[in-house]
Amino acid sequence: MLPQIRVMQIRKSILLLGILAIALMPACKKDKDDQTDNFDRAAMLEVYRDEFIKPAFTNVNGLANTLETVATAFVNNQNTDNLEQLREGWKDAVLSWESACAYNFGPAGESGTRKTLNEEIATFPVSESKLETILNGGNYSLNDYNRDARGFFAIEFLIFNGTEAEIISRFGNANNQNFLLALCADINSRLNTVKSAWETDFGNEFTGEAGTSVGSPVSELYNEFVKSYEILKNYKFGLPLGLMSGQSSIEPKLVEAYYSGFSLNLAEAHFKALEEIWKGKNGKVAFRDWLNSVEGGPALVSETEAGFNSIQSKFDVVNNGSVMSELIENNPAQLIEIHTEIQKNTRFVKSEMSSLLGIAITYSSGDGD
């Protein structure tokens, strides 16, 4: 009987240990999410909210408002001076957008049939056939699935596609006038909605939980940063250069801002904004500081910074006044070098950074990185 009693005692002990382990599982999960590692992620989130995200949306919303104002002035008095003011207003607004385009979560994220703010106001290339249909018929909806017929690059098509005389002549048509004003108002409205949310409820919620689990503010911020990095790599360079899987040749018309020739300016602004998100500014905590606080992080910081410096050096080689689509057609080597350096740095900001910080990549890029 003694052996049987002993077996029963052992089984009872194992059962109790199992129950205890199950009871402790939520606490263990919380510790992992919270990662009590002496780095103040709550303070980091406050920096991103107050120093990066809110100013970015405030600035681009203000410039979108200015764009709407100069568009109205042009519609009311169609001349070369007002067209030039409209074009400069567009350049200022879309350039500012590059500092906000990585924050496609929360109020700028998907909701129902609405896609991310980036998709709703900055899809490129636009569909010339859809835009021509709208301009010929005067019928459009800015809440449908035709995201390639609205936003910043639909405005670009209207005000840069053709000579100044041709554009001014076309704007004698009421359809062009009404569509331009509707596009500007739509961008301004969408940006204002996102800006207001960051200034109120969502801005407060963003700093309320500093864990790293899927869906947390840290996770969403990081994943959108990496996704934006891959948009720069794949869509602003890879596709027009003909470097993506399935492509057999260059496709210059796929560049961002094809009609204005402003593509390189936007691509470099996008890159600099991403580098600043990673590195931080004004001496305040950012992802770089977090990496420096974890085992293996300083080495990755060094590699990543070297990568960013190499990318910038490749941008510096390209003449600032160059038209990207023309370079792709005639002398793409310098642009391919930029793409190559961005590609090399992808594993540092994506897989290796994700691993060291314990943040899961929650989207599929489909490019093997």
Sine and cosine of phi, psi and omega as CSV:
sin_phi,cos_phi,sin_psi,cos_psi,sin_omega,cos_omega
0.00,0.00,-0.53,0.85,-0.05,-1.00
-0.87,0.50,-0.70,0.71,0.04,-1.00
-0.86,0.51,-0.64,0.77,-0.01,-1.00
-0.91,0.42,-0.66,0.75,0.03,-1.00
-0.88,0.47,-0.65,0.76,-0.01,-1.00
-0.90,0.44,-0.67,0.75,0.02,-1.00
-0.88,0.47,-0.67,0.74,-0.01,-1.00
-0.90,0.44,-0.63,0.78,0.02,-1.00
-0.90,0.44,-0.67,0.75,0.01,-1.00
-0.89,0.45,-0.70,0.71,0.01,-1.00
-0.88,0.48,-0.63,0.77,0.00,-1.00
-0.90,0.43,-0.66,0.75,0.01,-1.00
-0.89,0.45,-0.69,0.72,0.02,-1.00
-0.88,0.48,-0.67,0.75,0.02,-1.00
-0.88,0.48,-0.70,0.71,0.01,-1.00
-0.90,0.44,-0.64,0.77,0.03,-1.00
-0.90,0.44,-0.63,0.78,0.02,-1.00
-0.90,0.44,-0.69,0.72,0.02,-1.00
-0.89,0.46,-0.67,0.74,0.01,-1.00
-0.89,0.46,-0.67,0.75,0.00,-1.00
-0.89,0.46,-0.67,0.74,0.02,-1.00
-0.90,0.44,-0.65,0.76,0.00,-1.00
-0.90,0.44,-0.52,0.85,-0.05,-1.00
-1.00,0.07,-0.20,0.98,-0.08,-1.00
-0.84,0.55,-0.72,0.70,0.03,-1.00
-0.86,0.51,-0.62,0.78,0.00,-1.00
-0.91,0.42,-0.64,0.77,0.02,-1.00
-0.90,0.44,-0.67,0.74,0.00,-1.00
-0.88,0.47,-0.65,0.76,-0.01,-1.00
-0.90,0.44,-0.66,0.75,0.01,-1.00
-0.88,0.48,-0.64,0.77,-0.01,-1.00
-0.92,0.40,-0.71,0.71,0.00,-1.00
-0.89,0.45,-0.67,0.74,-0.06,-1.00
-0.97,0.25,-0.43,0.90,0.01,-1.00
0.69,0.72,0.94,0.34,-0.02,-1.00
-0.92,0.40,0.99,0.17,-0.15,-0.99
-0.87,-0.49,0.32,0.95,0.06,-1.00
0.96,0.28,-0.03,1.00,0.08,-1.00
-1.00,-0.09,0.76,-0.65,-0.09,-1.00
-1.00,0.06,1.00,0.03,-0.01,-1.00
-0.95,0.33,-0.48,0.88,0.05,-1.00
-0.88,0.48,-0.67,0.74,0.04,-1.00
-0.91,0.41,-0.61,0.79,0.03,-1.00
-0.89,0.46,-0.68,0.73,0.01,-1.00
-0.89,0.45,-0.61,0.79,0.04,-1.00
-0.89,0.46,-0.64,0.77,0.04,-1.00
-0.89,0.45,-0.72,0.69,0.00,-1.00
-0.89,0.46,-0.65,0.76,0.02,-1.00
-0.91,0.42,-0.76,0.65,-0.17,-0.99
-1.00,0.06,-0.50,0.87,-0.07,-1.00
-0.98,-0.20,-0.35,0.94,-0.07,-1.00
-0.90,-0.43,-0.90,0.43,-0.25,-0.97
-0.95,0.30,-0.79,0.61,-0.02,-1.00
-0.88,0.48,-0.72,0.69,0.05,-1.00
-0.89,0.46,-0.59,0.81,-0.01,-1.00
-0.89,0.46,-0.73,0.68,-0.02,-1.00
-0.95,0.30,-0.56,0.83,0.06,-1.00
-0.89,0.45,-0.69,0.72,-0.03,-1.00
-0.92,0.40,-0.76,0.65,-0.05,-1.00
-0.93,0.36,-0.54,0.84,0.05,-1.00
-0.91,0.40,-0.65,0.76,0.05,-1.00
-0.89,0.45,-0.66,0.75,0.01,-1.00
-0.95,0.31,-0.51,0.86,0.10,-1.00
-0.92,0.39,-0.57,0.82,0.07,-1.00
-0.91,0.41,-0.66,0.75,0.06,-1.00
-0.90,0.44,-0.65,0.76,0.04,-1.00
-0.85,0.52,-0.68,0.74,0.02,-1.00
-0.89,0.45,-0.62,0.79,0.00,-1.00
-0.92,0.40,-0.73,0.69,-0.02,-1.00
-0.95,0.31,-0.46,0.89,0.09,-1.00
-0.91,0.41,-0.66,0.75,0.04,-1.00
-0.89,0.45,-0.66,0.75,0.02,-1.00
-0.89,0.46,-0.64,0.77,0.00,-1.00
-0.93,0.38,-0.68,0.73,0.01,-1.00
-0.88,0.47,-0.61,0.80,-0.02,-1.00
-0.97,0.25,-0.44,0.90,-0.03,-1.00
-0.53,-0.85,1.00,-0.06,-0.13,-0.99
-0.99,0.10,0.99,-0.12,0.06,-1.00
-0.64,-0.77,0.13,-0.99,-0.10,-1.00
-0.91,0.42,-0.60,0.80,0.01,-1.00
-0.89,0.45,-0.71,0.70,0.00,-1.00
-0.94,0.35,-0.54,0.84,0.07,-1.00
-0.91,0.41,-0.66,0.75,0.03,-1.00
-0.90,0.43,-0.65,0.76,0.06,-1.00
-0.89,0.46,-0.63,0.78,0.02,-1.00
-0.91,0.42,-0.69,0.72,0.01,-1.00
-0.90,0.44,-0.67,0.74,0.02,-1.00
-0.92,0.39,-0.61,0.80,0.06,-1.00
-0.89,0.45,-0.63,0.78,0.05,-1.00
-0.91,0.42,-0.71,0.70,0.00,-1.00
-0.87,0.49,-0.69,0.73,0.00,-1.00
-0.88,0.48,-0.70,0.72,-0.06,-1.00
-0.93,0.36,-0.72,0.69,-0.06,-1.00
-0.95,0.32,-0.53,0.85,0.08,-1.00
-0.91,0.42,-0.65,0.76,0.05,-1.00
-0.91,0.42,-0.55,0.84,0.01,-1.00
-0.86,0.52,-0.52,0.86,-0.02,-1.00
-0.88,0.48,-0.37,0.93,0.05,-1.00
-1.00,0.07,-0.17,0.99,-0.01,-1.00
-0.92,-0.39,-0.20,0.98,-0.20,-0.98
-0.94,0.33,-0.19,0.98,0.00,-1.00
-1.00,0.01,0.02,1.00,-0.10,-1.00
-0.95,-0.31,0.78,0.62,-0.05,-1.00
-1.00,0.02,0.87,0.50,0.08,-1.00
-0.58,-0.82,0.10,-1.00,-0.04,-1.00
0.87,0.49,-0.78,-0.62,-0.03,-1.00
-0.92,0.40,-0.28,0.96,0.05,-1.00
-0.99,-0.16,0.07,1.00,-0.04,-1.00
-1.00,0.04,-0.04,-1.00,0.01,-1.00
-0.94,0.35,0.56,-0.83,0.06,-1.00
-0.40,-0.92,0.92,-0.39,-0.04,-1.00
0.89,0.45,-0.80,-0.60,0.03,-1.00
-0.99,0.10,-0.14,0.99,0.02,-1.00
-0.98,0.19,0.77,-0.64,0.07,-1.00
-1.00,0.04,-0.13,-0.99,0.01,-1.00
-0.90,0.45,0.35,-0.94,0.01,-1.00
-0.85,0.52,-0.62,0.79,0.02,-1.00
-0.86,0.52,-0.67,0.74,0.01,-1.00
-0.94,0.34,-0.58,0.81,-0.08,-1.00
-0.96,0.27,-0.54,0.84,-0.09,-1.00
-0.87,-0.48,-0.09,1.00,-0.08,-1.00
-0.67,-0.74,0.45,0.89,0.07,-1.00
-0.93,0.36,0.71,-0.70,0.09,-1.00
-0.58,-0.81,0.43,-0.90,-0.11,0.99
-0.96,0.29,0.36,-0.93,0.05,-1.00
-0.99,0.16,0.28,-0.96,0.06,-1.00
-1.00,-0.05,0.94,-0.34,0.00,-1.00
-0.89,0.46,-0.61,0.80,-0.04,-1.00
-0.91,0.40,-0.66,0.75,0.04,-1.00
-0.90,0.43,-0.68,0.74,-0.01,-1.00
-0.91,0.41,-0.64,0.77,0.03,-1.00
-0.90,0.43,-0.62,0.78,0.04,-1.00
-0.89,0.46,-0.69,0.73,0.02,-1.00
-0.89,0.46,-0.72,0.70,-0.05,-1.00
-0.93,0.37,-0.52,0.85,0.03,-1.00
-0.97,0.23,-0.57,0.82,-0.09,-1.00
-0.97,-0.23,-0.40,0.92,0.01,-1.00
0.98,0.18,0.13,0.99,-0.02,-1.00
-0.96,-0.29,0.78,-0.63,0.01,-1.00
-0.34,-0.94,0.38,-0.92,0.15,-0.99
-0.75,-0.67,0.71,-0.70,0.00,-1.00
-0.99,-0.14,0.28,0.96,0.05,-1.00
-0.78,-0.63,0.41,0.91,0.01,-1.00
-0.98,-0.20,-0.29,-0.96,-0.02,-1.00
-1.00,0.02,0.03,1.00,-0.05,-1.00
-1.00,0.07,0.90,0.43,-0.02,-1.00
-0.94,0.33,-0.28,0.96,0.07,-1.00
-1.00,0.02,0.28,0.96,0.07,-1.00
-0.72,-0.70,0.48,0.88,0.09,-1.00
-0.43,-0.90,0.01,-1.00,0.05,-1.00
1.00,0.06,-0.20,-0.98,-0.07,-1.00
-0.84,0.54,-0.60,0.80,-0.14,-0.99
-1.00,0.04,-0.25,0.97,0.22,-0.98
-0.95,0.30,-0.64,0.77,0.08,-1.00
-0.89,0.46,-0.68,0.73,0.03,-1.00
-0.83,0.56,-0.71,0.71,0.01,-1.00
-0.85,0.53,-0.67,0.75,-0.06,-1.00
-0.93,0.37,-0.58,0.81,-0.19,-0.98
-0.94,-0.33,-0.06,1.00,0.03,-1.00
-0.84,-0.54,-0.26,0.96,-0.10,-0.99
-0.99,0.12,1.00,0.02,0.00,-1.00
0.77,-0.64,0.06,-1.00,0.07,-1.00
-0.96,0.28,0.26,-0.97,0.03,-1.00
-0.85,0.52,-0.68,0.73,-0.01,-1.00
-0.89,0.46,-0.67,0.75,0.01,-1.00
-0.91,0.43,-0.68,0.74,-0.03,-1.00
-0.92,0.40,-0.72,0.70,0.01,-1.00
-0.88,0.48,-0.63,0.77,0.03,-1.00
-0.90,0.45,-0.69,0.72,-0.02,-1.00
-0.89,0.46,-0.53,0.85,-0.04,-1.00
-0.98,0.18,0.11,0.99,0.24,-0.97
-0.96,0.26,-0.25,0.97,0.01,-1.00
-1.00,0.07,0.75,-0.67,-0.05,-1.00
-0.89,0.45,-0.51,0.86,0.01,-1.00
-0.88,0.48,-0.70,0.72,0.04,-1.00
-0.89,0.46,-0.70,0.72,-0.01,-1.00
-0.87,0.49,-0.78,0.63,-0.07,-1.00
-0.91,0.42,-0.63,0.77,-0.02,-1.00
-0.93,0.37,-0.67,0.74,0.04,-1.00
-0.85,0.52,-0.74,0.67,-0.02,-1.00
-0.91,0.42,-0.60,0.80,0.02,-1.00
-0.91,0.40,-0.65,0.76,0.02,-1.00
-0.89,0.46,-0.72,0.70,-0.01,-1.00
-0.90,0.44,-0.69,0.73,-0.01,-1.00
-0.91,0.42,-0.60,0.80,-0.01,-1.00
-0.91,0.41,-0.72,0.70,0.04,-1.00
-0.87,0.49,-0.73,0.69,-0.03,-1.00
-0.87,0.49,-0.68,0.73,-0.01,-1.00
-0.91,0.42,-0.72,0.69,-0.01,-1.00
-0.89,0.45,-0.67,0.74,0.01,-1.00
-0.91,0.40,-0.63,0.77,0.00,-1.00
-0.90,0.43,-0.61,0.79,0.03,-1.00
-0.89,0.46,-0.70,0.71,0.00,-1.00
-0.92,0.38,-0.70,0.71,0.02,-1.00
-0.85,0.52,-0.71,0.71,-0.03,-1.00
-0.90,0.44,-0.62,0.79,0.02,-1.00
-0.90,0.43,-0.65,0.76,0.03,-1.00
-0.92,0.38,-0.48,0.88,0.00,-1.00
-0.98,0.18,-0.23,0.97,-0.07,-1.00
-0.83,-0.56,-0.89,-0.46,-0.19,-0.98
-0.86,0.51,-0.77,0.63,-0.09,-1.00
-0.91,0.40,-0.59,0.81,0.04,-1.00
-0.86,0.51,-0.60,0.80,0.05,-1.00
-0.96,0.29,-0.64,0.77,0.00,-1.00
-0.91,0.41,-0.56,0.83,-0.10,-1.00
-0.86,0.51,-0.56,0.83,-0.04,-1.00
-0.99,-0.16,0.13,0.99,-0.10,-1.00
-1.00,0.09,-0.24,0.97,-0.04,-1.00
-0.58,-0.81,0.86,-0.50,-0.16,-0.99
-0.94,-0.34,0.32,0.95,0.06,-1.00
-0.96,0.29,0.01,-1.00,-0.05,-1.00
-0.89,-0.46,0.17,0.98,-0.04,-1.00
-0.93,0.37,0.31,-0.95,0.01,-1.00
-0.84,0.55,0.75,-0.66,0.00,-1.00
1.00,-0.04,-0.18,0.98,0.02,-1.00
-0.96,0.29,0.36,-0.93,0.05,-1.00
-0.82,0.57,-0.65,0.76,0.02,-1.00
-0.88,0.48,-0.72,0.69,-0.01,-1.00
-0.89,0.45,-0.71,0.71,-0.03,-1.00
-0.91,0.41,-0.68,0.74,0.03,-1.00
-0.87,0.49,-0.74,0.67,-0.04,-1.00
-0.91,0.41,-0.72,0.69,-0.03,-1.00
-0.89,0.45,-0.62,0.79,0.03,-1.00
-0.95,0.32,-0.52,0.85,0.11,-0.99
-0.88,0.48,-0.75,0.66,-0.02,-1.00
-0.92,0.39,-0.65,0.76,0.02,-1.00
-0.88,0.48,-0.66,0.75,0.02,-1.00
-0.91,0.42,-0.60,0.80,0.07,-1.00
-0.87,0.50,-0.66,0.75,-0.02,-1.00
-0.96,0.27,-0.46,0.89,0.13,-0.99
-0.90,0.44,-0.70,0.72,0.06,-1.00
-0.85,0.53,-0.75,0.66,-0.05,-1.00
-0.92,0.39,-0.78,0.62,-0.17,-0.99
-0.99,0.13,-0.68,0.74,-0.14,-0.99
-0.99,-0.14,-0.51,0.86,-0.02,-1.00
-1.00,0.01,-0.33,0.94,0.05,-1.00
-0.83,-0.56,-0.81,0.59,-0.14,-0.99
-0.84,0.54,-0.79,0.62,-0.05,-1.00
-0.91,0.41,-0.80,0.60,-0.01,-1.00
-0.89,0.45,-0.46,0.89,0.04,-1.00
-0.99,0.16,-0.09,1.00,0.02,-1.00
0.96,0.29,0.48,0.88,-0.11,-0.99
-0.98,-0.19,-0.03,1.00,-0.05,-1.00
-1.00,0.05,0.38,-0.93,0.00,-1.00
-0.83,0.55,0.73,-0.69,0.02,-1.00
1.00,-0.05,-0.21,0.98,0.02,-1.00
-1.00,0.04,0.59,-0.81,0.01,-1.00
-0.89,-0.45,-0.11,0.99,-0.02,-1.00
-0.36,-0.93,0.17,-0.99,0.04,-1.00
-0.93,0.38,0.43,-0.90,0.06,-1.00
-0.67,-0.74,0.97,0.23,-0.13,-0.99
-0.84,0.54,-0.50,0.87,-0.04,-1.00
-0.95,0.30,-0.10,1.00,0.02,-1.00
-1.00,0.04,0.02,1.00,0.03,-1.00
-0.91,0.40,0.40,-0.91,0.17,-0.98
-0.94,0.35,0.67,-0.74,0.06,-1.00
0.87,0.49,0.78,0.62,-0.04,-1.00
-0.90,0.43,-0.70,0.72,-0.16,-0.99
-0.96,0.28,-0.50,0.86,-0.03,-1.00
-1.00,0.00,-0.28,0.96,-0.09,-1.00
0.94,0.35,0.38,0.93,-0.08,-1.00
-0.99,-0.11,0.25,0.97,-0.17,-0.98
-0.88,0.47,-0.76,0.65,-0.05,-1.00
-0.90,0.43,-0.62,0.79,0.04,-1.00
-0.86,0.52,-0.69,0.72,-0.01,-1.00
-0.94,0.34,-0.65,0.76,-0.01,-1.00
-0.89,0.45,-0.67,0.74,0.00,-1.00
-0.94,0.34,-0.62,0.78,0.06,-1.00
-0.88,0.47,-0.64,0.77,0.05,-1.00
-0.88,0.47,-0.74,0.67,0.01,-1.00
-0.86,0.50,-0.73,0.69,-0.03,-1.00
-0.90,0.44,-0.59,0.81,0.05,-1.00
-0.90,0.43,-0.66,0.75,0.02,-1.00
-0.92,0.40,-0.67,0.74,0.04,-1.00
-0.86,0.50,-0.64,0.76,-0.01,-1.00
-0.93,0.36,-0.59,0.81,0.08,-1.00
-0.86,0.51,-0.69,0.72,-0.01,-1.00
-0.94,0.34,-0.69,0.72,-0.14,-0.99
-0.99,0.11,-0.57,0.82,-0.10,-1.00
1.00,-0.07,0.10,-0.99,0.02,-1.00
-0.49,-0.87,0.33,-0.94,0.02,-1.00
0.85,0.52,0.44,0.90,0.06,-1.00
0.94,0.33,0.27,0.96,-0.04,-1.00
-0.98,-0.21,0.37,-0.93,-0.17,-0.99
-0.89,0.45,0.59,-0.80,0.02,-1.00
-0.46,-0.89,-0.13,-0.99,-0.02,-1.00
-0.83,0.56,-0.62,0.78,0.00,-1.00
-0.85,0.53,-0.68,0.73,0.00,-1.00
-0.92,0.39,-0.63,0.78,0.03,-1.00
-0.89,0.47,-0.72,0.69,0.03,-1.00
-0.86,0.52,-0.64,0.77,0.00,-1.00
-0.91,0.41,-0.26,0.97,-0.04,-1.00
-1.00,-0.06,-0.10,0.99,-0.06,-1.00
-0.92,-0.39,0.37,-0.93,0.00,-1.00
-0.89,0.46,0.77,-0.63,-0.03,-1.00
1.00,0.09,-0.16,0.99,-0.07,-1.00
-0.92,0.38,-0.72,0.69,-0.01,-1.00
-0.83,0.56,-0.62,0.79,0.03,-1.00
-0.91,0.42,-0.66,0.75,0.02,-1.00
-0.92,0.38,-0.61,0.79,0.06,-1.00
-0.85,0.53,-0.71,0.71,0.00,-1.00
-0.88,0.48,-0.70,0.71,-0.01,-1.00
-0.91,0.42,-0.67,0.74,-0.04,-1.00
-0.92,0.40,-0.69,0.72,0.02,-1.00
-0.88,0.47,-0.65,0.76,0.06,-1.00
-0.88,0.48,-0.63,0.78,0.04,-1.00
-0.90,0.43,-0.72,0.70,0.04,-1.00
-0.87,0.49,-0.68,0.74,0.01,-1.00
-0.89,0.46,-0.62,0.78,0.01,-1.00
-0.92,0.39,-0.65,0.76,0.04,-1.00
-0.88,0.48,-0.73,0.68,-0.01,-1.00
-0.88,0.47,-0.62,0.78,0.01,-1.00
-0.89,0.46,-0.55,0.83,0.03,-1.00
-0.95,0.30,-0.60,0.80,0.10,-0.99
-0.89,0.46,-0.65,0.76,-0.07,-1.00
-0.89,0.46,-0.46,0.89,-0.02,-1.00
-0.94,0.33,-0.54,0.84,-0.06,-1.00
-0.98,0.21,0.73,-0.68,0.03,-1.00
-0.86,0.50,0.78,-0.63,-0.08,-1.00
-0.88,0.48,-0.42,0.91,0.00,-1.00
-1.00,-0.01,0.07,1.00,-0.04,-1.00
-0.93,0.36,0.55,-0.83,0.09,-1.00
-1.00,-0.09,0.87,-0.49,-0.15,-0.99
-0.87,0.49,-0.68,0.73,-0.03,-1.00
-0.89,0.45,-0.58,0.82,0.03,-1.00
-0.95,0.32,-0.61,0.79,0.07,-1.00
-0.89,0.45,-0.65,0.76,0.00,-1.00
-0.88,0.48,-0.62,0.78,-0.01,-1.00
-0.96,0.27,-0.60,0.80,-0.19,-0.98
-0.94,-0.35,-0.52,0.85,-0.08,-1.00
-0.39,-0.92,0.95,0.32,-0.14,-0.99
-0.98,0.18,-0.08,1.00,-0.16,-0.99
-0.83,0.56,-0.70,0.72,-0.03,-1.00
-0.91,0.42,-0.59,0.80,0.02,-1.00
-0.95,0.32,-0.60,0.80,0.06,-1.00
-0.89,0.46,-0.60,0.80,0.04,-1.00
-0.90,0.43,-0.63,0.78,0.07,-1.00
-0.88,0.48,-0.75,0.67,0.01,-1.00
-0.86,0.52,-0.67,0.74,-0.02,-1.00
-0.87,0.49,-0.69,0.73,-0.01,-1.00
-0.94,0.35,-0.61,0.79,0.07,-1.00
-0.89,0.46,-0.67,0.74,0.03,-1.00
-0.87,0.49,-0.71,0.70,-0.01,-1.00
-0.86,0.50,-0.61,0.79,-0.08,-1.00
-0.99,0.16,-0.16,0.99,-0.07,-1.00
-0.87,0.49,-0.69,0.73,-0.05,-1.00
-0.91,0.42,-0.46,0.89,0.01,-1.00
-0.95,0.31,-0.71,0.71,-0.05,-1.00
-0.99,0.10,-0.24,0.97,-0.05,-1.00
-0.95,-0.30,-1.00,0.05,-0.16,-0.99
-0.90,0.43,-0.71,0.71,-0.08,-1.00
-0.96,0.29,-0.66,0.75,0.04,-1.00
-0.91,0.41,-0.67,0.74,0.05,-1.00
-0.85,0.53,-0.70,0.72,-0.03,-1.00
-0.91,0.40,-0.72,0.69,-0.04,-1.00
-0.92,0.39,-0.57,0.82,-0.04,-1.00
-1.00,-0.04,-0.12,0.99,0.04,-1.00
0.94,0.33,0.58,0.81,0.02,-1.00
-0.92,-0.40,0.83,-0.56,-0.02,-1.00
-0.97,0.26,0.63,-0.77,0.18,-0.98
-0.98,0.22,0.85,-0.52,-0.16,-0.99
-0.96,-0.28,0.15,0.99,0.03,-1.00
-0.76,-0.65,0.28,-0.96,0.02,-1.00
-0.95,-0.32,0.88,-0.47,-0.01,-1.00
-1.00,0.06,-0.42,0.91,0.06,-1.00
0.96,0.29,0.19,0.98,-0.03,-1.00
-0.91,-0.41,0.18,0.98,0.13,-0.99
1.00,0.09,0.01,1.00,-0.01,-1.00
-0.99,0.11,0.00,0.00,0.00,0.00
